[in-house]
Amino acid sequence: MNEKQYVWYASYGSNINTDRFLCYIKGGRPEGSSKVEPGCNDPSLPVDESIFTINLPIYFAKEAAKWQSKGVAFIGLKQNTGAKTYSKKYLITTEQFLDVVKQENNGLEFEIDLNEVKRKGSKIFRQAWYGNVLYLGEDKGFPIYTFTAPWDMEDVEWKKPSHAYLTTIVNGLEQDYTAQEIYDYFKTKPGIKGNYADGELARVIFN
């Protein structure tokens, strides 16, 4: 792979949908979103991708303007062997990963040493929604990273995600999971449980 350095980016939210994620790579407006993403300086496609399970809990919080001012996905910070968060990981360059993090932080310029993240397990570089980079292990000799909030899930109010946002995730998951598996996965998640009626969630997933 010549001189480029590669890392896995593990997405647990809307970027599970490859078409949506490629808007972060190549630029463009994802379906269901109101925002045009600028893309990476290097628009090369991921060289590999695969499903990945994160042993941290997923939840939905905040109000994202580009997703109808509804909740979006985060993962909690406490390791929990019982937690099972579905994700898809993409093998991209280090520079691309940092460009993706930058886009998730509204274009903010920042510096972060991924080797430090690997040593410490995580690094908060900004007190913002996705200002915390996590190290999740290795696969095929490459480190796996993701990002989430600096706070834990119990410290924020859980919010219902929009149908468009949840559909984007579902469309990504259905490449690897059945509709029933996806329904069972989401129905207990904070932000969905108690906010989505059974029939409402079923319409989003089984539609």
C-alpha positions as CSV (number, residue, x, y, z in Angstrom):
1,M,0.0,0.0,0.0
2,N,3.0,2.3,-0.8
3,E,3.8,5.0,1.8
4,K,0.3,5.7,3.0
5,Q,-0.7,4.8,6.6
6,Y,-4.0,3.1,7.0
7,V,-6.4,2.8,9.9
8,W,-9.9,1.3,10.3
9,Y,-12.7,3.7,11.0
10,A,-15.6,1.9,12.8
11,S,-18.9,3.7,12.2
12,Y,-21.9,2.9,14.4
13,G,-24.2,5.6,13.1
14,S,-25.3,6.9,9.7
15,N,-21.9,6.1,8.2
16,I,-22.7,2.4,8.5
17,N,-24.5,3.2,5.2
18,T,-21.7,3.1,2.7
19,D,-23.3,5.5,0.3
20,R,-23.7,8.0,3.1
21,F,-20.1,7.5,4.2
22,L,-18.7,8.0,0.7
23,C,-20.1,11.6,0.9
24,Y,-17.5,12.1,3.6
25,I,-14.9,10.7,1.3
26,K,-15.9,12.2,-2.1
27,G,-18.1,15.0,-1.0
28,G,-21.9,15.4,-1.5
29,R,-25.2,15.5,0.2
30,P,-26.3,12.2,1.8
31,E,-29.9,11.2,1.2
32,G,-32.1,12.3,4.1
33,S,-29.6,15.0,5.3
34,S,-29.8,18.7,4.6
35,K,-26.0,19.3,4.6
36,V,-23.5,19.0,1.7
37,E,-20.3,17.4,3.0
38,P,-17.0,18.7,1.6
39,G,-15.3,15.3,1.4
40,C,-11.7,14.4,2.1
41,N,-8.6,16.0,0.5
42,D,-7.9,12.4,-0.7
43,P,-11.1,11.1,-2.3
44,S,-9.7,7.5,-2.7
45,L,-12.3,4.9,-1.9
46,P,-11.8,2.6,1.2
47,V,-9.5,-0.3,0.4
48,D,-11.5,-2.7,2.6
49,E,-14.6,-2.8,4.8
50,S,-16.3,-5.3,7.1
51,I,-18.8,-5.6,9.9
52,F,-17.6,-5.1,13.5
53,T,-19.2,-5.3,16.9
54,I,-18.3,-2.7,19.5
55,N,-18.6,-3.6,23.2
56,L,-19.9,-0.2,24.1
57,P,-23.6,0.8,24.3
58,I,-25.2,2.9,21.5
59,Y,-27.7,5.7,22.3
60,F,-29.3,8.6,20.6
61,A,-29.0,12.2,21.9
62,K,-28.8,15.9,21.0
63,E,-30.7,17.6,18.1
64,A,-28.9,17.6,14.8
65,A,-30.0,20.3,12.5
66,K,-29.1,18.3,9.3
67,W,-31.2,15.4,10.5
68,Q,-34.5,17.3,11.2
69,S,-33.3,18.5,14.6
70,K,-33.6,15.0,16.0
71,G,-31.3,12.7,17.9
72,V,-28.1,11.1,16.5
73,A,-26.0,8.2,17.5
74,F,-23.3,8.1,20.1
75,I,-21.6,5.3,22.1
76,G,-21.2,5.2,25.8
77,L,-17.7,5.2,27.4
78,K,-18.0,2.4,29.9
79,Q,-16.8,-1.0,28.7
80,N,-19.6,-3.5,28.9
81,T,-19.3,-7.1,27.7
82,G,-23.1,-7.2,27.5
83,A,-23.2,-4.2,25.2
84,K,-23.4,-5.0,21.5
85,T,-23.2,-2.1,19.0
86,Y,-23.3,-3.0,15.3
87,S,-20.8,-1.1,13.2
88,K,-19.1,-1.2,9.8
89,K,-15.4,-0.5,9.6
90,Y,-13.7,1.0,6.6
91,L,-9.9,0.8,5.9
92,I,-8.9,4.3,5.0
93,T,-5.8,6.4,5.3
94,T,-4.9,8.2,8.5
95,E,-5.4,11.5,6.7
96,Q,-8.8,10.5,5.5
97,F,-9.9,9.4,9.0
98,L,-8.8,12.8,10.4
99,D,-10.7,14.5,7.6
100,V,-13.8,12.5,8.5
101,V,-13.4,13.6,12.1
102,K,-13.0,17.2,11.0
103,Q,-16.2,17.0,9.0
104,E,-18.1,15.6,12.0
105,N,-16.8,18.6,13.9
106,N,-18.1,21.2,11.5
107,G,-14.7,21.8,9.8
108,L,-12.8,22.6,12.9
109,E,-9.0,22.5,12.6
110,F,-7.4,20.3,15.2
111,E,-4.4,18.2,15.9
112,I,-4.5,14.8,17.4
113,D,-1.9,12.0,17.7
114,L,-3.5,8.7,16.9
115,N,-0.6,6.9,18.5
116,E,-1.4,8.7,21.8
117,V,-5.0,7.6,21.4
118,K,-3.9,4.0,20.9
119,R,-1.7,4.2,24.0
120,K,-4.3,5.7,26.2
121,G,-7.5,4.2,24.7
122,S,-9.1,7.5,24.0
123,K,-8.4,11.2,23.6
124,I,-10.7,14.2,24.0
125,F,-9.6,16.9,21.7
126,R,-12.7,19.1,21.8
127,Q,-15.7,19.5,24.2
128,A,-18.1,18.8,21.3
129,W,-20.5,16.1,20.1
130,Y,-17.8,14.1,18.4
131,G,-14.7,15.4,20.1
132,N,-13.5,12.1,21.6
133,V,-11.5,9.6,19.6
134,L,-11.5,6.0,20.8
135,Y,-9.2,3.1,20.1
136,L,-11.0,-0.2,19.7
137,G,-8.3,-2.7,18.9
138,E,-6.7,-4.0,15.7
139,D,-7.6,-6.1,12.7
140,K,-5.3,-7.4,10.0
141,G,-2.5,-5.3,11.6
142,F,-4.3,-2.0,11.4
143,P,-5.7,0.0,14.4
144,I,-9.4,0.5,14.7
145,Y,-10.7,4.0,15.7
146,T,-14.0,5.6,16.1
147,F,-15.3,8.8,17.7
148,T,-18.1,9.8,20.1
149,A,-18.9,12.5,22.7
150,P,-16.7,13.4,25.7
151,W,-19.6,12.8,28.1
152,D,-21.1,9.4,29.0
153,M,-24.6,8.3,28.1
154,E,-26.1,8.9,31.6
155,D,-25.0,12.5,31.5
156,V,-27.2,13.7,28.6
157,E,-30.8,13.6,27.7
158,W,-31.7,10.8,25.2
159,K,-33.5,12.0,22.0
160,K,-35.6,10.3,19.4
161,P,-33.8,10.0,16.0
162,S,-35.6,11.1,12.9
163,H,-37.1,8.5,10.5
164,A,-34.6,9.7,7.8
165,Y,-31.6,9.2,10.1
166,L,-32.7,5.8,11.4
167,T,-33.5,4.7,7.8
168,T,-30.0,5.6,6.7
169,I,-28.6,3.3,9.4
170,V,-31.1,0.6,8.6
171,N,-30.2,0.7,4.9
172,G,-26.6,0.1,5.9
173,L,-27.3,-2.7,8.3
174,E,-29.6,-4.6,6.0
175,Q,-26.6,-5.6,3.9
176,D,-25.5,-7.9,6.7
177,Y,-28.5,-8.4,9.0
178,T,-32.1,-9.4,8.6
179,A,-34.9,-6.9,9.2
180,Q,-35.9,-8.8,12.4
181,E,-32.4,-8.7,13.7
182,I,-32.3,-4.9,13.1
183,Y,-35.7,-4.4,14.8
184,D,-34.6,-6.4,17.8
185,Y,-31.4,-4.5,17.9
186,F,-33.0,-1.0,17.9
187,K,-36.1,-1.5,20.0
188,T,-34.3,-1.4,23.3
189,K,-31.8,1.4,22.5
190,P,-31.9,4.6,24.6
191,G,-33.5,7.3,22.5
192,I,-35.7,4.8,20.6
193,K,-37.2,2.9,23.5
194,G,-40.2,4.9,24.8
195,N,-40.0,7.3,21.8
196,Y,-40.8,5.0,19.0
197,A,-44.1,3.0,19.1
198,D,-43.7,-0.6,18.1
199,G,-45.6,0.0,14.9
200,E,-43.6,3.1,14.1
201,L,-40.3,1.4,14.4
202,A,-41.5,-1.5,12.4
203,R,-42.6,0.8,9.6
204,V,-39.1,2.3,9.4
205,I,-37.4,-1.1,9.4
206,F,-39.7,-3.4,7.5
207,N,-40.8,-0.9,4.9
